[in-house]
Amino acid sequence: MSDFLELAARRQSCRDFADKPVEHDKLVKCAEAARLAPSGCNAQPWSLVVVESPDKVKEVAACTQLLGLNKHNDKAQAFFVAVEEPATLMPKVASLLDSQIFAKGDLGGFVLSLCLEAETQGLGTCILGMFDRPKLREILGIPDDRYIFLLVSVGYPASDRVRNKIRKPAEEFVRYV
Ligand SMILES: Cc1cc2nc3c(=O)[nH]c(=O)nc-3n(C[C@H](O)[C@H](O)[C@H](O)COP(=O)(O)O)c2cc1C
């Protein structure tokens, strides 16, 4: 797959994973893609926990099933846990702005980079914003003063069907001036 638009169109939230383990090396490559993401002042305000041991995967999946949501994670083979870390901005920038001002945007790029790398490797991902943060913190030993930004469930998709994207048309959000 060489065309970026094709990759962007293929990436979709996978909610049906095959019963097939994901190779450790592929998870390492996803983490590497995330590492290369851009960030404000190159502050890199992130850390990543890769959950791949089957017992932990089960525990993390249970954390995502608040209110009966995210049943599909019963079949997830791994999870990425993206954590917001303190950002150190360049002194001139820091004198004007809160140090965390870019962090959530930076983490969005970080998460998308790993999802796109996963897609190039034939893996399916689903970004997850709804989960039991206190429980997950306990299971993974994430300190109380760190915000767990997003989870991503990972596995081989059970089907290779690509759904149509439901998106605003360009004229509703883009202006060329
Ligand atoms: C911040 C964020 C949180 C999300 N949380 C969930 C979630 O908890 N469960 C879920 O099934 N999908 C979740 N999604 C996936 C979105 O529903 C999905 O990206 C959107 O509907 C577009 O579909 P697509 O990813 O298939 O292109 C989340 C996506 C983002 C970016």
Ligand as a Chemical Component Dictionary entry (heavy atoms), coordinates in Angstrom:
data_LIG
# 
_chem_comp.id                   LIG 
_chem_comp.type                 NON-POLYMER 
_chem_comp.pdbx_formal_charge   0 
_chem_comp.three_letter_code    LIG 
# 
loop_
_chem_comp_atom.comp_id 
_chem_comp_atom.atom_id 
_chem_comp_atom.alt_atom_id 
_chem_comp_atom.type_symbol 
_chem_comp_atom.charge 
_chem_comp_atom.model_Cartn_x 
_chem_comp_atom.model_Cartn_y 
_chem_comp_atom.model_Cartn_z 
_chem_comp_atom.pdbx_ordinal 
LIG C1  C1  C 0 -11.354 9.802 20.937 1  
LIG C2  C2  C 0 -12.079 8.598 20.376 2  
LIG C3  C3  C 0 -12.792 7.769 21.231 3  
LIG C4  C4  C 0 -13.453 6.637 20.736 4  
LIG N1  N1  N 0 -14.074 5.774 21.608 5  
LIG C5  C5  C 0 -14.654 4.648 21.119 6  
LIG C6  C6  C 0 -15.194 3.666 22.000 7  
LIG O1  O1  O 0 -15.141 3.774 23.224 8  
LIG N2  N2  N 0 -15.754 2.543 21.446 9  
LIG C7  C7  C 0 -15.812 2.351 20.090 10 
LIG O2  O2  O 0 -16.332 1.318 19.645 11 
LIG N3  N3  N 0 -15.298 3.272 19.230 12 
LIG C8  C8  C 0 -14.716 4.394 19.701 13 
LIG N4  N4  N 0 -14.148 5.301 18.835 14 
LIG C9  C9  C 0 -14.204 5.056 17.385 15 
LIG C10 C10 C 0 -15.123 6.052 16.679 16 
LIG O3  O3  O 0 -16.457 5.703 16.934 17 
LIG C11 C11 C 0 -14.789 6.012 15.166 18 
LIG O4  O4  O 0 -13.456 6.418 14.981 19 
LIG C12 C12 C 0 -15.703 6.889 14.324 20 
LIG O5  O5  O 0 -17.046 6.452 14.411 21 
LIG C13 C13 C 0 -15.288 6.861 12.841 22 
LIG O6  O6  O 0 -15.294 5.548 12.335 23 
LIG P1  P1  P 0 -13.998 4.821 11.757 24 
LIG O7  O7  O 0 -12.941 4.841 12.861 25 
LIG O8  O8  O 0 -14.446 3.431 11.442 26 
LIG O9  O9  O 0 -13.525 5.577 10.542 27 
LIG C14 C14 C 0 -13.458 6.404 19.332 28 
LIG C15 C15 C 0 -12.720 7.243 18.473 29 
LIG C16 C16 C 0 -12.028 8.312 18.987 30 
LIG C17 C17 C 0 -11.189 9.155 18.038 31 
# 
loop_
_chem_comp_bond.comp_id 
_chem_comp_bond.atom_id_1 
_chem_comp_bond.atom_id_2 
_chem_comp_bond.value_order 
_chem_comp_bond.pdbx_ordinal 
LIG C1  C2  SING 1  
LIG C2  C3  SING 2  
LIG C2  C16 DOUB 3  
LIG C3  C4  DOUB 4  
LIG C4  N1  SING 5  
LIG C4  C14 SING 6  
LIG N1  C5  DOUB 7  
LIG C5  C6  SING 8  
LIG C5  C8  SING 9  
LIG C6  O1  DOUB 10 
LIG C6  N2  SING 11 
LIG N2  C7  SING 12 
LIG C7  O2  DOUB 13 
LIG C7  N3  SING 14 
LIG N3  C8  DOUB 15 
LIG C8  N4  SING 16 
LIG N4  C9  SING 17 
LIG N4  C14 SING 18 
LIG C9  C10 SING 19 
LIG C10 O3  SING 20 
LIG C10 C11 SING 21 
LIG C11 O4  SING 22 
LIG C11 C12 SING 23 
LIG C12 O5  SING 24 
LIG C12 C13 SING 25 
LIG C13 O6  SING 26 
LIG O6  P1  SING 27 
LIG P1  O7  DOUB 28 
LIG P1  O8  SING 29 
LIG P1  O9  SING 30 
LIG C14 C15 DOUB 31 
LIG C15 C16 SING 32 
LIG C16 C17 SING 33 
# 
